[in-house]
Amino acid sequence: MVPAMGARARFYAPFARGLHEGGLHMEVTDLRGQGESTPVARRGVAYGYREMVDDDLPAVARAVSAAFPRSPVVLIGHSLGGQLALLSSATELTGVHAVVLTAAGSVWWRGFGSVRGLRNLVGSQLFAALATALGYWPGERLGFGATQPRRPTIVRAHQHAATTGRKGGSPTRTNRTITPSVDPEAD
């Protein structure tokens, strides 16, 4: 299980118990800087999507595969965890048989209609500006997304995706397009 931004692994304990009682193996991980994982998110600590997609999730997949070598590895991602799991599965991640998403839609503002979309666009800009000004995102104090690092920040990546409909790429990687769940021209 790959959690949502700000959700600790223990939040998913009832879900994990239910799957285990149904005969399935279930492992839940904390996202980097959240819950019991390290490094602790604070001013001066730098990580973002790239580290979680390219480093953390492949390590989780390898650990789960080693612990349960006869079982298929299925990443279940909730919200940001779903986006990370899907992005990671499109890279060199090996040993994952499937990805299941829940509440992991696009944050692109045009996918929400004019009023709600504009509100989401402005909100994402304000979140990114506040994270830049403070040097980190104080999510636990503000009640959204737990504490996040500044650069490359999860909040800044969220703002970029909300603005452009794309996850940031680099010259060596494909820029990943996020398809809106509704027709933006319909409103």
Buried (B, 14 or more C-beta within 10 A) or exposed (E): BBBBBBBBBEBBEEBBEEBEEEEEBBEBBBBBBBBEBEEEBBEEBEBBBBBBBBEBBBEBBBEBBEEBEEEEBBBBBBBBBBBBBBBBBEEEBEEBEEBBBEEBBBBBBBBBBEEEBEEBBEBBBEBBEBBBEEBBBBBBEEEBBBBBBBBBBBBBBBBBBBBBBBBBEEEEBEEBEBEBEBEBEEE
